[in-house]
């Protein structure tokens, strides 16, 4: 420890000398505080990085969900197009079935010779 060149009764000079010594030769406690502060800064930086990565993962999951939904819309659109393509054939089949029923009804009503 530095020796104060003034009288010991002057607390101010002693305090200044101790502070000067403290700045020139940091105590082990100060070194530990500095290390702790560095570790806390690193932890804070890592926490921020984790938060950024979690946000990126959430964004990717939302994107995948949207793309899956769009794929479902594409599938539905394809099914609607198939339905539209089959509609004329279905209508034709219904008309033919009705015509056959009408023919069948007429055949039953026709007098037999």
BAFI-3210 file (N, C-alpha, C; in Angstrom, 3 decimals, decimal comma, padded with zeros to 6 digits):
// residues 113
n [1|2|3|4|5|6|7|8|9|10|11|12|13|14|15|16|17|18|19|20|21|22|23|24|25|26|27|28|29|30|31|32|33|34|35|36|37|38|39|40|41|42|43|44|45|46|47|48|49|50|51|52|53|54|55|56|57|58|59|60|61|62|63|64|65|66|67|68|69|70|71|72|73|74|75|76|77|78|79|80|81|82|83|84|85|86|87|88|89|90|91|92|93|94|95|96|97|98|99|100|101|102|103|104|105|106|107|108|109|110|111|112|113]
n.u [000,848|000,445|002,320|001,227|002,358|001,671|000,354|-001,115|-003,431|-004,820|-007,368|-008,294|-006,090|-005,008|-007,098|-007,110|-004,614|-005,006|-006,989|-005,524|-003,619|-005,359|-006,279|-003,930|-003,045|-005,190|-007,416|-007,924|-010,607|-011,677|-010,693|-012,092|-014,691|-014,518|-014,147|-016,558|-018,309|-017,567|-018,323|-021,067|-021,705|-021,090|-022,957|-025,313|-025,040|-025,146|-027,729|-029,186|-028,515|-029,660|-032,342|-032,644|-032,219|-034,357|-036,461|-035,965|-036,396|-039,116|-040,142|-039,430|-040,973|-043,543|-043,450|-043,207|-045,657|-047,410|-046,642|-047,369|-050,086|-050,658|-049,995|-052,036|-054,157|-053,534|-053,947|-056,677|-057,623|-056,880|-058,541|-061,039|-060,879|-060,786|-063,315|-064,879|-064,200|-065,316|-067,981|-069,549|-069,603|-070,859|-073,351|-074,233|-074,381|-076,437|-078,563|-078,740|-079,389|-081,888|-083,240|-083,198|-084,743|-087,144|-087,663|-087,885|-090,170|-092,015|-092,011|-093,108|-095,650|-096,612|-098,990|-099,369|-099,100]
n.v [-001,173|002,251|004,753|007,457|010,731|012,895|014,140|011,706|012,403|013,859|012,893|013,108|013,234|010,741|009,150|009,909|008,913|006,206|005,756|006,351|004,330|002,226|002,554|002,206|-000,312|-002,587|-004,261|-007,731|-008,202|-006,164|-007,001|-009,387|-008,356|-007,023|-009,186|-010,512|-008,564|-008,633|-011,247|-011,034|-009,226|-010,793|-012,816|-011,348|-010,586|-013,121|-013,876|-012,006|-012,873|-015,413|-014,665|-013,372|-015,564|-017,209|-015,624|-015,682|-018,409|-018,576|-016,938|-018,460|-020,753|-019,664|-018,951|-021,475|-022,529|-020,807|-021,401|-024,101|-023,790|-022,382|-024,363|-026,124|-024,576|-024,590|-027,276|-027,464|-025,727|-027,166|-029,385|-028,139|-027,311|-029,827|-030,700|-028,847|-029,607|-032,124|-031,640|-031,061|-033,645|-035,031|-033,757|-034,481|-037,252|-037,374|-036,375|-038,377|-040,538|-039,715|-039,624|-042,327|-043,267|-042,050|-043,284|-045,848|-045,587|-044,912|-047,239|-049,011|-048,015|-048,274|-049,901|-053,398|-055,657]
n.w [000,000|-000,706|000,966|002,821|002,429|003,803|006,919|009,029|010,214|008,460|006,831|004,276|002,516|002,922|001,990|-000,738|-001,489|-001,111|-003,020|-005,348|-005,227|-005,480|-008,107|-009,553|-008,803|-008,999|-006,827|-006,029|-005,793|-007,385|-009,838|-010,087|-010,193|-012,630|-014,357|-013,908|-014,888|-017,593|-018,225|-017,795|-019,810|-022,038|-021,666|-021,949|-024,631|-025,818|-025,044|-026,504|-029,074|-029,040|-028,821|-031,299|-033,009|-032,235|-033,087|-035,829|-036,323|-035,656|-037,690|-039,930|-039,428|-039,635|-042,323|-043,535|-042,751|-044,121|-046,747|-046,831|-046,542|-048,867|-050,675|-050,096|-050,972|-053,673|-054,196|-053,645|-055,611|-057,880|-057,564|-057,801|-060,464|-061,677|-060,948|-062,330|-064,908|-065,027|-064,719|-067,178|-068,337|-066,301|-066,246|-068,801|-068,456|-066,563|-068,074|-070,027|-068,402|-067,455|-069,867|-070,535|-068,437|-069,076|-071,510|-070,565|-068,953|-070,881|-072,382|-070,609|-070,460|-072,938|-075,043|-075,169|-077,746]
ca.u [000,000|001,217|002,421|000,831|003,454|001,153|000,071|-002,183|-004,666|-005,544|-008,054|-008,481|-004,883|-004,906|-008,113|-006,627|-003,507|-005,579|-007,632|-004,477|-003,087|-006,415|-006,302|-002,692|-002,970|-006,545|-007,491|-008,459|-012,054|-011,948|-010,443|-013,229|-015,836|-014,307|-014,410|-018,007|-018,932|-017,325|-019,170|-022,444|-021,826|-021,126|-024,247|-026,301|-024,882|-025,652|-029,185|-029,684|-028,346|-030,691|-033,618|-032,647|-032,390|-035,729|-037,299|-035,749|-037,074|-040,550|-040,427|-039,358|-042,139|-044,686|-043,294|-043,545|-047,109|-048,040|-046,392|-048,211|-051,451|-050,749|-050,024|-053,391|-054,991|-053,258|-054,625|-058,111|-057,847|-056,796|-059,767|-062,133|-060,725|-061,213|-064,774|-065,428|-063,989|-066,199|-069,367|-070,284|-069,815|-071,857|-074,641|-074,583|-074,792|-077,754|-079,547|-078,893|-080,106|-083,291|-083,804|-083,434|-085,894|-088,336|-087,885|-088,381|-091,548|-092,822|-092,071|-094,039|-096,986|-097,042|-099,841|-098,741|-099,926]
ca.v [000,000|003,500|005,472|008,857|011,608|013,932|013,663|010,716|013,022|014,379|011,754|013,353|012,855|009,282|008,612|010,115|007,989|004,861|005,714|006,295|002,965|001,360|002,676|001,665|-001,737|-002,995|-005,401|-008,974|-008,010|-005,362|-007,860|-010,303|-007,571|-006,781|-010,462|-010,728|-007,630|-009,158|-012,427|-010,566|-008,644|-011,915|-013,478|-010,457|-010,711|-014,442|-013,826|-011,274|-013,747|-016,444|-014,022|-013,178|-016,873|-017,645|-014,827|-016,219|-019,707|-018,283|-016,434|-019,600|-021,602|-018,979|-019,058|-022,857|-022,664|-020,096|-022,174|-025,293|-023,328|-022,089|-025,650|-026,623|-023,807|-025,114|-028,570|-027,179|-025,154|-028,266|-030,177|-027,347|-027,405|-031,173|-030,720|-028,100|-030,405|-033,288|-031,170|-031,316|-035,086|-035,411|-033,256|-035,346|-038,556|-037,203|-036,252|-039,701|-041,384|-039,280|-040,056|-043,768|-043,461|-041,675|-044,363|-046,999|-045,302|-044,990|-048,631|-049,667|-047,505|-048,637|-051,103|-054,585|-056,287]
ca.w [000,000|-000,725|002,237|002,682|002,836|004,683|008,266|009,034|010,694|007,294|006,212|002,856|001,787|003,016|001,080|-002,099|-001,735|-001,238|-004,333|-006,354|-005,157|-005,977|-009,561|-010,117|-008,490|-008,633|-005,913|-006,582|-005,856|-008,581|-010,999|-010,179|-010,665|-014,060|-015,037|-013,826|-015,835|-018,945|-018,395|-017,927|-021,151|-022,980|-021,477|-022,556|-026,086|-026,207|-024,909|-027,672|-030,239|-028,916|-029,156|-032,751|-033,644|-031,987|-033,986|-037,178|-036,380|-035,715|-039,035|-040,849|-039,192|-040,233|-043,774|-043,893|-042,593|-045,241|-047,967|-046,779|-046,781|-050,296|-051,368|-049,922|-051,891|-055,012|-054,284|-053,747|-056,946|-058,845|-057,423|-058,380|-061,920|-062,062|-060,802|-063,467|-066,119|-064,974|-064,708|-068,434|-068,500|-065,302|-066,743|-069,942|-067,911|-065,942|-069,162|-070,636|-067,447|-067,475|-071,150|-070,437|-067,558|-069,849|-072,476|-069,797|-068,554|-072,099|-072,787|-069,708|-070,736|-074,299|-075,056|-075,730|-078,787]
c.u [000,888|001,222|002,073|001,942|002,969|000,924|-001,118|-003,502|-005,472|-006,143|-008,213|-007,274|-004,707|-005,886|-007,673|-005,505|-004,024|-006,266|-006,600|-003,879|-004,087|-006,473|-005,062|-002,609|-004,353|-006,526|-008,072|-009,976|-012,440|-011,734|-011,605|-014,480|-015,724|-014,602|-015,907|-018,733|-018,747|-018,222|-020,637|-022,681|-021,904|-022,467|-025,366|-026,250|-025,426|-027,169|-029,815|-029,610|-029,406|-032,054|-033,731|-032,895|-033,806|-036,698|-037,182|-036,465|-038,586|-040,955|-040,412|-040,562|-043,395|-044,638|-043,673|-045,050|-047,848|-047,857|-047,229|-049,657|-051,654|-050,780|-051,413|-054,349|-054,784|-053,977|-056,126|-058,441|-057,814|-058,053|-060,972|-062,070|-061,151|-062,735|-065,440|-065,301|-064,955|-067,669|-070,108|-070,568|-070,875|-073,254|-075,130|-075,073|-076,168|-078,843|-079,792|-079,673|-081,584|-083,968|-084,096|-084,619|-087,188|-088,680|-088,460|-089,815|-092,470|-092,980|-093,072|-095,464|-097,518|-097,900|-099,114|-099,693|-100,109]
c.v [001,229|004,136|006,921|009,738|012,742|013,360|012,724|011,315|013,611|013,201|011,890|012,885|011,348|008,645|008,754|009,154|006,562|004,724|005,591|004,889|001,994|001,392|002,063|000,154|-002,217|-004,237|-006,610|-008,862|-007,203|-006,175|-008,823|-009,575|-007,309|-008,044|-010,751|-009,819|-008,110|-010,361|-012,031|-009,954|-009,749|-012,639|-012,654|-010,571|-012,050|-014,485|-013,092|-012,136|-014,844|-015,864|-013,802|-014,500|-017,401|-016,901|-015,353|-017,553|-019,500|-017,807|-017,571|-020,521|-020,975|-019,086|-020,452|-023,055|-022,001|-020,884|-023,442|-024,920|-023,023|-023,374|-026,258|-025,878|-024,272|-026,442|-028,370|-026,613|-026,239|-029,127|-029,442|-027,412|-028,782|-031,284|-030,012|-028,897|-031,585|-032,877|-031,426|-032,807|-035,578|-034,966|-034,113|-036,696|-038,468|-037,113|-037,611|-040,625|-041,021|-039,736|-041,547|-044,058|-043,143|-042,758|-045,571|-046,794|-045,424|-046,428|-049,363|-049,240|-047,966|-049,905|-052,264|-055,220|-057,738]
c.w [000,000|000,658|001,971|003,210|003,730|006,064|008,202|009,510|009,544|006,523|004,719|002,054|001,809|002,037|-000,374|-002,440|-001,905|-002,594|-005,445|-006,401|-005,781|-007,502|-010,203|-009,937|-008,055|-007,745|-006,634|-006,732|-007,090|-009,851|-011,195|-010,669|-012,166|-014,863|-015,041|-014,809|-017,270|-019,218|-018,555|-019,304|-022,204|-022,894|-022,121|-024,081|-026,575|-026,101|-026,088|-028,921|-030,227|-029,295|-030,664|-033,471|-033,440|-032,893|-035,418|-037,346|-036,466|-037,107|-040,049|-040,677|-039,786|-041,754|-044,251|-043,810|-043,758|-046,531|-047,994|-047,077|-048,262|-051,104|-051,248|-050,842|-053,325|-055,216|-054,445|-055,123|-058,009|-058,779|-058,005|-059,902|-062,417|-062,002|-061,980|-064,759|-066,174|-065,067|-066,025|-068,639|-067,521|-065,749|-067,907|-069,447|-067,270|-067,008|-069,809|-069,713|-067,428|-068,765|-071,118|-069,533|-068,302|-070,869|-071,760|-069,367|-069,758|-072,546|-071,924|-070,022|-072,104|-074,243|-075,720|-076,722|-078,546]
res [x|x|x|x|x|x|x|x|x|x|x|x|x|x|x|x|x|x|x|x|x|x|x|x|x|x|x|x|x|x|x|x|x|x|x|x|x|x|x|x|x|x|x|x|x|x|x|x|x|x|x|x|x|x|x|x|x|x|x|x|x|x|x|x|x|x|x|x|x|x|x|x|x|x|x|x|x|x|x|x|x|x|x|x|x|x|x|x|x|x|x|x|x|x|x|x|x|x|x|x|x|x|x|x|x|x|x|x|x|x|x|x|x]
***
